[in-house]
Amino acid sequence: MEESAGEAYWRANVNLVRVLLVIWALVSFGCGILFRPLLSGIPVGGTDLGFWFAQQGSIITFIVLIFFYAWRMNQLDRHFGVDEE
């Protein structure tokens, strides 16, 4: 059975959100907390990489993911014909 364009659009949106949330969780929780002992020997800006991810890296990653989401959703909107232009 073929799915409608609306269902395909929604599925693409949910899959994109799912992937971006997993990336954000890995960077913020994984690199900042779980993998911190493994990253402690790598110096970045006067501190170790694990601390950097916990303090600035997760925030920067979140901002990059927001811009990526907006860019990718504009592409999906044009692909499915629901863009605002």
N, C-alpha and C positions, 0 to 999 in steps of 0.2 A: 504494500500500500504506500502510495506517495504522500509525503507530508505537505501541508500547505506552506506558502511562503512565510506566513506569520509564525508558524511553529518552527520553521527552519531559522528564522531571524532570532526568535526567543532562545532556541537551543544554542546558537552561536554566541549570543550575549551571555548566557549562563556559563557556557564553557570558558569563555574569555575571563569572566569574573572569577571562576573557580581557579583557573591557572594563576591569575594575578594574586589571589589571596594565598595560594600555596607558596608562591615566590616570596611574598611579603612575610609570611610566617617563618619560612626557612631563614630569611635574612635577619628578621628582628629577634625571633625566639631562638632559632638554631645558632646563628653566628654570635649573637649577643650573650646567650646563656649556655646552651648545650655544648657548643663547639669552642667555647672560650678558652679552655685549657689547651686545645690544639692550636689556637691562633695566638696564644700569649707570647710566643717567641718572635713574632713578626712585628717590627716597629713601624708605626705610622704616626707622623706628626707629634713625636715625643711620647707616645703611649703605645700600648700593644693593639693589634688589630681587633681582638675580641672586645676590648673596651670601646674602641672607636665605633664598631658596629652597634654596640649597645647604646651609645650616646648620639652619634651623628649618622652613622651608616644606615640605620633602619629608617630614619626620617628622610634622608636623601633618596633612598630606594623607594619609599612611599610616594614622594613627589614625582620621581621619574615614572613610576607605575601609573600615576594619575594622568600624566601627559600621554603616555603610551595608550592608556585606555581611551582617552578622548580621540586620539589619532585613529586608533583601530576601529572604534565605533563609527567614526565618520566614514571610514572605508566600508564597513558593513551596511551603514545607512544607504550609501550610494549603490552598493551591490543589490540590496533588496528594494530599492526605489522609495525609501522613506526619508531621504535627506531633506534638509530645509532649504536648499538652494534652488 
